[in-house]
Amino acid sequence: MSSNFENLDVWKKSCRLSVELWKQLKNCKEFWLKEQILRSALSIPSNIAEGCERNSKADFRRFNNIAKGSSAELRTQIYIVAATNVLKKSQAMKFIDDLKSITKMLQSLINSLNR
């Protein structure tokens, strides 16, 4: 394994999603909710990076599985904030689509590590 997580499209996409979520929730007065969502969002690219830096295929696979779990956690939170109008439904659906794409990308990466 090499430590080139910055070249991974899934890492780039999950970083962009984290930044966009931060921008959308910057003025959210529900601080506990914003903090939980941003923690989940930041967990995705952070786990990808950490797994890659460990220079072990098994660790990289494990951390990508953790990132995939964080993606599902975040998707759940986005559904809830959409239902409670913390985010506009159209913006929430964009985030959900992005998260579904990130999950597929992570699964493909995990599958490649299983070979």
DSSP file (Angstrom, degrees, kcal/mol; ACC not computed):
  #  RESIDUE AA STRUCTURE BP1 BP2  ACC     N-H-->O    O-->H-N    N-H-->O    O-->H-N    TCO  KAPPA ALPHA  PHI   PSI    X-CA   Y-CA   Z-CA
    1    1 A M              0   0    0      0, 0.0     2,-0.3     0, 0.0    56,-0.0   0.000 360.0 360.0 360.0 142.2    0.0    0.0    0.0
    2    2 A S        -     0   0    0     54,-0.0     2,-1.6     2,-0.0    53,-0.1  -0.861 360.0-115.9-115.5 156.9    1.2    3.5   -0.7
    3    3 A S  S    S+     0   0    0     -2,-0.3     3,-0.1     1,-0.2    50,-0.1  -0.562  70.9 122.0 -92.8  74.9    0.0    6.6    1.1
    4    4 A N    >   +     0   0    0     -2,-1.6     3,-2.1     1,-0.1     4,-0.3  -0.233  15.5 139.2-126.4  43.1   -1.6    8.4   -1.8
    5    5 A F  G >   +     0   0    0      1,-0.3     3,-1.7     2,-0.2     6,-0.2   0.791  64.4  71.4 -60.3 -26.3   -5.1    8.8   -0.5
    6    6 A E  G 3  S+     0   0    0      1,-0.3    -1,-0.3    -3,-0.1    -2,-0.1   0.707  94.7  55.3 -62.9 -18.2   -5.2   12.3   -2.0
    7    7 A N  G <  S+     0   0    0     -3,-2.1     2,-0.4     4,-0.0    -1,-0.3   0.544  83.2 104.8 -89.6  -8.2   -5.4   10.7   -5.4
    8    8 A L    <>  -     0   0    0     -3,-1.7     4,-2.2    -4,-0.3     3,-0.2  -0.613  63.3-149.1 -79.9 125.5   -8.5    8.6   -4.5
    9    9 A D  H  > S+     0   0    0     -2,-0.4     4,-2.9     1,-0.2     5,-0.2   0.859  98.5  55.7 -60.0 -36.2  -11.7   10.0   -6.1
   10   10 A V  H  > S+     0   0    0      2,-0.2     4,-2.1     1,-0.2    -1,-0.2   0.874 107.8  48.5 -67.0 -36.1  -13.8    8.7   -3.2
   11   11 A W  H  > S+     0   0    0     -3,-0.2     4,-2.1    -6,-0.2    -2,-0.2   0.933 113.3  47.5 -66.3 -45.7  -11.6   10.7   -0.7
   12   12 A K  H  X S+     0   0    0     -4,-2.2     4,-2.4     1,-0.2    -2,-0.2   0.928 113.3  47.8 -60.7 -46.2  -11.9   13.8   -2.9
   13   13 A K  H  X S+     0   0    0     -4,-2.9     4,-2.2     1,-0.2    -1,-0.2   0.901 112.0  48.8 -64.6 -41.2  -15.7   13.4   -3.2
   14   14 A S  H  X S+     0   0    0     -4,-2.1     4,-1.9    -5,-0.2    -1,-0.2   0.833 110.3  51.9 -71.1 -30.6  -16.2   12.8    0.5
   15   15 A C  H  X S+     0   0    0     -4,-2.1     4,-2.2     2,-0.2    -2,-0.2   0.930 109.9  49.0 -66.2 -45.5  -14.0   15.9    1.4
   16   16 A R  H  X S+     0   0    0     -4,-2.4     4,-2.5     1,-0.2    -2,-0.2   0.905 110.1  51.6 -59.9 -41.3  -16.1   18.0   -1.0
   17   17 A L  H  X S+     0   0    0     -4,-2.2     4,-2.7     1,-0.2    -1,-0.2   0.910 108.4  51.4 -62.8 -42.0  -19.3   16.7    0.6
   18   18 A S  H  X S+     0   0    0     -4,-1.9     4,-2.2     1,-0.2    -2,-0.2   0.912 111.4  47.3 -61.0 -43.3  -18.0   17.6    4.1
   19   19 A V  H  X S+     0   0    0     -4,-2.2     4,-2.3     2,-0.2    -2,-0.2   0.923 112.7  48.6 -64.3 -44.4  -17.2   21.1    3.0
   20   20 A E  H  X S+     0   0    0     -4,-2.5     4,-2.4     1,-0.2    -2,-0.2   0.897 110.8  50.5 -65.6 -40.1  -20.6   21.6    1.4
   21   21 A L  H  X S+     0   0    0     -4,-2.7     4,-2.3     2,-0.2    -1,-0.2   0.926 109.0  52.1 -62.3 -43.7  -22.4   20.2    4.5
   22   22 A W  H  X S+     0   0    0     -4,-2.2     4,-0.7     1,-0.2    -2,-0.2   0.926 110.7  48.1 -57.6 -45.1  -20.4   22.6    6.7
   23   23 A K  H >< S+     0   0    0     -4,-2.3     3,-0.7     1,-0.2     4,-0.3   0.915 112.8  47.9 -61.8 -43.2  -21.4   25.5    4.5
   24   24 A Q  H 3< S+     0   0    0     -4,-2.4     3,-0.3     1,-0.2    -1,-0.2   0.821 119.6  38.1 -68.4 -31.0  -25.1   24.5    4.5
   25   25 A L  H >< S+     0   0    0     -4,-2.3     3,-2.0    -5,-0.2    -1,-0.2   0.350  81.9 108.9-102.4   5.6  -25.2   24.0    8.2
   26   26 A K  T << S+     0   0    0     -4,-0.7    -1,-0.2    -3,-0.7    -2,-0.1   0.847  88.3  36.4 -52.6 -39.0  -23.0   27.0    9.2
   27   27 A N  T 3  S+     0   0    0     -4,-0.3    -1,-0.3    -3,-0.3     2,-0.2   0.284  83.6 131.6-100.3  10.2  -25.9   28.9   10.6
   28   28 A C    <   -     0   0    0     -3,-2.0     6,-0.1     1,-0.2    -3,-0.1  -0.468  44.4-158.5 -65.2 127.0  -27.8   26.0   12.1
   29   29 A K  S    S+     0   0    0     -2,-0.2     2,-1.7     1,-0.2     3,-0.2   0.585  75.3  88.0 -85.4 -11.0  -28.8   26.8   15.6
   30   30 A E     >  +     0   0    0      1,-0.2     4,-2.6     2,-0.1     3,-0.4  -0.630  58.7 176.6 -85.6  80.5  -29.2   23.2   16.6
   31   31 A F  H  > S+     0   0    0     -2,-1.7     4,-2.7     1,-0.3     5,-0.2   0.853  73.2  53.4 -61.1 -39.2  -25.5   22.9   17.6
   32   32 A W  H  > S+     0   0    0      2,-0.2     4,-1.9     1,-0.2    -1,-0.3   0.882 112.4  45.9 -62.6 -38.1  -25.7   19.3   18.8
   33   33 A L  H  > S+     0   0    0     -3,-0.4     4,-2.5     2,-0.2     5,-0.2   0.931 113.0  48.4 -70.4 -46.8  -27.3   18.2   15.5
   34   34 A K  H  X S+     0   0    0     -4,-2.6     4,-2.7     1,-0.2     5,-0.2   0.918 111.8  50.7 -59.2 -44.0  -24.8   20.1   13.4
   35   35 A E  H  X S+     0   0    0     -4,-2.7     4,-2.2    -5,-0.2    -1,-0.2   0.912 110.6  48.4 -62.0 -43.5  -21.9   18.7   15.4
   36   36 A Q  H  X S+     0   0    0     -4,-1.9     4,-2.1    -5,-0.2    -1,-0.2   0.919 113.3  47.1 -63.9 -44.1  -23.2   15.1   15.0
   37   37 A I  H  X S+     0   0    0     -4,-2.5     4,-2.6     1,-0.2    -2,-0.2   0.925 113.2  47.9 -64.3 -45.0  -23.7   15.5   11.2
   38   38 A L  H  X S+     0   0    0     -4,-2.7     4,-2.7    -5,-0.2    -1,-0.2   0.857 109.2  53.9 -68.0 -33.8  -20.3   17.1   10.7
   39   39 A R  H  X S+     0   0    0     -4,-2.2     4,-1.5    -5,-0.2    -1,-0.2   0.927 110.8  46.3 -62.9 -44.0  -18.6   14.4   12.7
   40   40 A S  H  X S+     0   0    0     -4,-2.1     4,-0.9     2,-0.2    -2,-0.2   0.928 114.0  48.5 -62.9 -44.6  -20.2   11.7   10.6
   41   41 A A  H >< S+     0   0    0     -4,-2.6     3,-0.8     1,-0.2    -2,-0.2   0.924 112.4  47.2 -62.8 -45.2  -19.2   13.6    7.4
   42   42 A L  H 3X S+     0   0    0     -4,-2.7     4,-1.7     1,-0.2    -1,-0.2   0.766 101.9  66.9 -69.0 -24.7  -15.6   14.1    8.5
   43   43 A S  H 3X S+     0   0    0     -4,-1.5     4,-2.3    -5,-0.2    -1,-0.2   0.821  92.3  62.1 -65.1 -30.9  -15.3   10.5    9.5
   44   44 A I  H <X S+     0   0    0     -4,-0.9     4,-1.8    -3,-0.8    -2,-0.2   0.989 112.1  30.4 -64.6 -63.1  -15.6    9.3    5.9
   45   45 A P  H  > S+     0   0    0      0, 0.0     4,-2.5     0, 0.0     5,-0.2   0.848 118.4  58.7 -66.9 -29.6  -12.5   10.9    4.3
   46   46 A S  H  X S+     0   0    0     -4,-1.7     4,-2.7     1,-0.2    -2,-0.2   0.916 107.7  44.8 -64.8 -42.3  -10.6   10.7    7.6
   47   47 A N  H  X S+     0   0    0     -4,-2.3     4,-2.5     2,-0.2     5,-0.2   0.867 111.4  53.3 -70.2 -35.6  -11.0    6.9    7.7
   48   48 A I  H  X S+     0   0    0     -4,-1.8     4,-2.0    -5,-0.2    -2,-0.2   0.954 113.5  43.9 -60.0 -48.3  -10.1    6.5    4.1
   49   49 A A  H  X S+     0   0    0     -4,-2.5     4,-2.3     2,-0.2    -2,-0.2   0.928 113.8  49.3 -63.1 -47.1   -6.9    8.5    4.7
   50   50 A E  H  X S+     0   0    0     -4,-2.7     4,-0.9     1,-0.2    -1,-0.2   0.925 111.6  48.6 -61.8 -44.5   -6.0    6.7    7.9
   51   51 A G  H ><>S+     0   0    0     -4,-2.5     5,-0.6     1,-0.2     3,-0.5   0.894 111.5  50.0 -61.7 -40.0   -6.5    3.3    6.4
   52   52 A C  H ><5S+     0   0    0     -4,-2.0     3,-1.2    -5,-0.2    -1,-0.2   0.893 107.9  53.4 -65.5 -39.8   -4.4    4.2    3.4
   53   53 A E  H 3<5S+     0   0    0     -4,-2.3    -1,-0.2     1,-0.2    -2,-0.2   0.659  92.1  73.8 -71.5 -16.1   -1.6    5.5    5.6
   54   54 A R  T <<5S-     0   0    0     -4,-0.9    -1,-0.2    -3,-0.5    -2,-0.2   0.618  92.7-140.2 -76.5 -10.7   -1.4    2.3    7.6
   55   55 A N  T < 5 +     0   0    0     -3,-1.2     2,-0.4    -4,-0.3    -3,-0.1   0.828  63.8 112.8  57.3  35.3    0.3    0.5    4.6
   56   56 A S     >< -     0   0    0     -5,-0.6     4,-2.9     1,-0.1     5,-0.2  -0.987  62.4-146.9-139.0 127.7   -1.6   -2.7    5.2
   57   57 A K  H  > S+     0   0    0     -2,-0.4     4,-2.5     1,-0.2     5,-0.2   0.898 103.3  51.1 -58.9 -41.3   -4.3   -4.0    2.8
   58   58 A A  H  > S+     0   0    0      2,-0.2     4,-2.4     1,-0.2    -1,-0.2   0.920 112.7  45.3 -64.3 -43.8   -6.2   -5.5    5.8
   59   59 A D  H  > S+     0   0    0      2,-0.2     4,-2.8     1,-0.2     5,-0.3   0.906 112.0  51.7 -66.2 -41.1   -6.2   -2.1    7.6
   60   60 A F  H  X S+     0   0    0     -4,-2.9     4,-1.9     1,-0.2    -2,-0.2   0.921 111.7  47.1 -61.5 -43.4   -7.1   -0.2    4.5
   61   61 A R  H  X S+     0   0    0     -4,-2.5     4,-1.9    -5,-0.2    -2,-0.2   0.927 112.8  49.5 -62.6 -45.3  -10.1   -2.5    3.9
   62   62 A R  H  X S+     0   0    0     -4,-2.4     4,-1.8     1,-0.2    -2,-0.2   0.915 112.3  46.7 -61.9 -45.1  -11.2   -2.2    7.6
   63   63 A F  H  X S+     0   0    0     -4,-2.8     4,-2.3     1,-0.2    -1,-0.2   0.825 109.6  53.9 -70.5 -30.4  -11.0    1.6    7.6
   64   64 A N  H  X S+     0   0    0     -4,-1.9     4,-2.2    -5,-0.3    -1,-0.2   0.855 107.1  52.2 -69.4 -33.4  -12.9    1.7    4.3
   65   65 A N  H  X S+     0   0    0     -4,-1.9     4,-2.0     2,-0.2    -2,-0.2   0.884 109.0  49.7 -66.0 -38.2  -15.6   -0.4    5.9
   66   66 A I  H  X S+     0   0    0     -4,-1.8     4,-2.2     2,-0.2    -2,-0.2   0.923 110.3  50.4 -64.4 -43.5  -15.7    2.1    8.8
   67   67 A A  H  X S+     0   0    0     -4,-2.3     4,-1.9     1,-0.2    -2,-0.2   0.888 108.6  52.6 -60.8 -39.4  -16.0    5.0    6.2
   68   68 A K  H  X S+     0   0    0     -4,-2.2     4,-1.7     1,-0.2    -1,-0.2   0.893 108.6  50.0 -63.9 -39.9  -18.8    3.1    4.5
   69   69 A G  H  X S+     0   0    0     -4,-2.0     4,-2.3     1,-0.2    -2,-0.2   0.890 108.9  51.9 -64.1 -39.7  -20.6    2.8    7.8
   70   70 A S  H  X S+     0   0    0     -4,-2.2     4,-2.7     1,-0.2    -2,-0.2   0.853 105.7  55.9 -64.9 -34.4  -20.2    6.5    8.5
   71   71 A S  H  X S+     0   0    0     -4,-1.9     4,-2.4     2,-0.2    -1,-0.2   0.911 109.0  46.0 -63.6 -42.5  -21.7    7.2    5.1
   72   72 A A  H  X S+     0   0    0     -4,-1.7     4,-2.1     2,-0.2    -2,-0.2   0.899 112.3  51.3 -66.7 -40.3  -24.8    5.2    6.0
   73   73 A E  H  X S+     0   0    0     -4,-2.3     4,-2.0     1,-0.2    -2,-0.2   0.930 112.2  46.3 -60.6 -45.9  -24.9    7.0    9.4
   74   74 A L  H  X S+     0   0    0     -4,-2.7     4,-2.5     1,-0.2    -2,-0.2   0.891 108.7  55.1 -65.7 -40.0  -24.7   10.4    7.7
   75   75 A R  H  X S+     0   0    0     -4,-2.4     4,-2.2     1,-0.2    -1,-0.2   0.912 107.8  50.5 -59.3 -42.1  -27.4    9.4    5.1
   76   76 A T  H  X S+     0   0    0     -4,-2.1     4,-1.8     1,-0.2    -1,-0.2   0.921 110.5  48.9 -60.5 -45.2  -29.7    8.6    8.0
   77   77 A Q  H  X S+     0   0    0     -4,-2.0     4,-2.6     1,-0.2    -2,-0.2   0.871 109.2  52.7 -64.1 -37.6  -29.0   12.0    9.6
   78   78 A I  H  X S+     0   0    0     -4,-2.5     4,-2.0     2,-0.2    -1,-0.2   0.900 106.5  53.1 -67.0 -40.3  -29.6   13.8    6.3
   79   79 A Y  H  X S+     0   0    0     -4,-2.2     4,-2.0     1,-0.2    -1,-0.2   0.917 111.5  47.4 -57.6 -42.0  -33.0   12.1    5.9
   80   80 A I  H  X S+     0   0    0     -4,-1.8     4,-1.5     1,-0.2    -2,-0.2   0.920 111.2  48.2 -68.8 -44.6  -34.0   13.3    9.3
   81   81 A V  H  <>S+     0   0    0     -4,-2.6     5,-2.2     1,-0.2     6,-1.4   0.809 111.3  52.6 -69.2 -25.8  -32.8   16.9    8.8
   82   82 A A  H ><5S+     0   0    0     -4,-2.0     3,-1.2    -5,-0.2    -1,-0.2   0.911 108.5  49.8 -69.6 -42.0  -34.7   16.9    5.5
   83   83 A A  H 3<5S+     0   0    0     -4,-2.0    -2,-0.2     1,-0.3    -1,-0.2   0.771 114.2  45.2 -68.0 -25.2  -37.9   15.7    7.2
   84   84 A T  T 3<5S-     0   0    0     -4,-1.5    -1,-0.3    -5,-0.1    -2,-0.2   0.309 112.7-118.7-101.3   8.2  -37.5   18.4    9.9
   85   85 A N  T < 5S+     0   0    0     -3,-1.2    -3,-0.2     2,-0.2    -4,-0.1   0.714  76.5 128.3  62.5  24.7  -36.7   21.1    7.4
   86   86 A V  S   <S+     0   0    0     -5,-2.2     2,-0.3    -6,-0.2    -4,-0.2   0.854  83.1  27.9 -70.7 -35.9  -33.3   21.9    8.8
   87   87 A L  S    S-     0   0    0     -6,-1.4    -2,-0.2    -9,-0.1    -1,-0.2  -0.920 100.6-101.3-118.7 149.6  -32.1   21.4    5.2
   88   88 A K     >  -     0   0    0     -2,-0.3     4,-2.8     1,-0.1     5,-0.2  -0.454  32.8-122.6 -64.0 142.2  -34.1   22.1    2.1
   89   89 A K  H  > S+     0   0    0      1,-0.2     4,-2.6     2,-0.2     5,-0.2   0.875 111.2  53.8 -57.6 -39.3  -35.4   18.8    0.7
   90   90 A S  H  > S+     0   0    0      2,-0.2     4,-1.4     1,-0.2    -1,-0.2   0.904 111.7  44.5 -64.2 -40.4  -33.7   19.4   -2.7
   91   91 A Q  H  > S+     0   0    0     -3,-0.2     4,-2.1     2,-0.2    -2,-0.2   0.908 112.5  52.1 -69.3 -41.7  -30.3   20.0   -1.0
   92   92 A A  H  X S+     0   0    0     -4,-2.8     4,-2.6     1,-0.2    -2,-0.2   0.915 107.8  51.6 -60.6 -43.1  -30.8   17.0    1.3
   93   93 A M  H  X S+     0   0    0     -4,-2.6     4,-2.5     1,-0.2    -1,-0.2   0.850 107.0  53.9 -64.7 -33.3  -31.5   14.8   -1.7
   94   94 A K  H  X S+     0   0    0     -4,-1.4     4,-2.4     2,-0.2    -1,-0.2   0.930 110.1  47.1 -63.8 -45.2  -28.3   16.0   -3.4
   95   95 A F  H  X S+     0   0    0     -4,-2.1     4,-2.6     2,-0.2    -2,-0.2   0.910 111.6  51.1 -62.1 -41.9  -26.3   15.0   -0.3
   96   96 A I  H  X S+     0   0    0     -4,-2.6     4,-2.4     2,-0.2    -2,-0.2   0.915 110.0  49.1 -63.5 -43.0  -28.1   11.6   -0.2
   97   97 A D  H  X S+     0   0    0     -4,-2.5     4,-2.1     2,-0.2    -1,-0.2   0.922 111.9  49.2 -60.7 -43.9  -27.3   11.0   -3.9
   98   98 A D  H  X S+     0   0    0     -4,-2.4     4,-2.5     1,-0.2    -2,-0.2   0.908 111.1  49.8 -61.7 -41.6  -23.7   11.9   -3.3
   99   99 A L  H  X S+     0   0    0     -4,-2.6     4,-2.6     2,-0.2    -2,-0.2   0.875 108.3  52.2 -67.3 -37.1  -23.5    9.6   -0.2
  100  100 A K  H  X S+     0   0    0     -4,-2.4     4,-2.1     2,-0.2    -1,-0.2   0.909 111.3  48.1 -62.9 -40.3  -25.0    6.7   -2.2
  101  101 A S  H  X S+     0   0    0     -4,-2.1     4,-2.5     2,-0.2    -2,-0.2   0.912 111.0  50.2 -65.1 -43.1  -22.3    7.3   -4.8
  102  102 A I  H  X S+     0   0    0     -4,-2.5     4,-2.8     2,-0.2    -2,-0.2   0.908 109.1  52.3 -61.6 -42.2  -19.6    7.4   -2.1
  103  103 A T  H  X S+     0   0    0     -4,-2.6     4,-2.5     2,-0.2    -1,-0.2   0.917 110.3  47.7 -60.8 -43.9  -20.9    4.2   -0.7
  104  104 A K  H  X S+     0   0    0     -4,-2.1     4,-2.3     2,-0.2    -2,-0.2   0.910 111.8  50.2 -63.5 -41.5  -20.7    2.5   -4.1
  105  105 A M  H  X S+     0   0    0     -4,-2.5     4,-2.2     1,-0.2    -2,-0.2   0.915 111.3  48.4 -63.0 -42.8  -17.2    3.8   -4.6
  106  106 A L  H  X S+     0   0    0     -4,-2.8     4,-2.8     2,-0.2    -2,-0.2   0.908 110.2  51.6 -63.6 -41.6  -16.1    2.5   -1.2
  107  107 A Q  H  X S+     0   0    0     -4,-2.5     4,-2.8     1,-0.2    -2,-0.2   0.900 109.4  50.2 -63.3 -39.6  -17.6   -0.9   -1.9
  108  108 A S  H  X S+     0   0    0     -4,-2.3     4,-2.2     2,-0.2    -1,-0.2   0.908 111.6  48.3 -62.5 -41.7  -15.7   -1.1   -5.2
  109  109 A L  H  X S+     0   0    0     -4,-2.2     4,-1.7     2,-0.2    -2,-0.2   0.921 112.2  48.6 -64.6 -43.9  -12.5   -0.2   -3.4
  110  110 A I  H  X S+     0   0    0     -4,-2.8     4,-1.3     1,-0.2    -2,-0.2   0.919 110.3  51.9 -61.5 -44.2  -13.2   -2.8   -0.7
  111  111 A N  H  X S+     0   0    0     -4,-2.8     4,-0.7     1,-0.2     3,-0.4   0.901 108.1  51.4 -59.8 -40.9  -13.9   -5.4   -3.4
  112  112 A S  H >< S+     0   0    0     -4,-2.2     3,-0.5     1,-0.2    -1,-0.2   0.847 108.5  51.6 -66.2 -32.0  -10.7   -4.6   -5.1
  113  113 A L  H 3< S+     0   0    0     -4,-1.7    -1,-0.2     1,-0.2    -2,-0.2   0.736 103.4  59.7 -75.3 -21.8   -8.8   -5.1   -1.8
  114  114 A N  H 3<        0   0    0     -4,-1.3    -1,-0.2    -3,-0.4    -2,-0.2   0.657 360.0 360.0 -78.8 -16.0  -10.5   -8.5   -1.3
  115  115 A R    <<        0   0    0     -4,-0.7    -1,-0.2    -3,-0.5    -2,-0.1   0.483 360.0 360.0 -79.3 360.0   -9.0   -9.8   -4.6
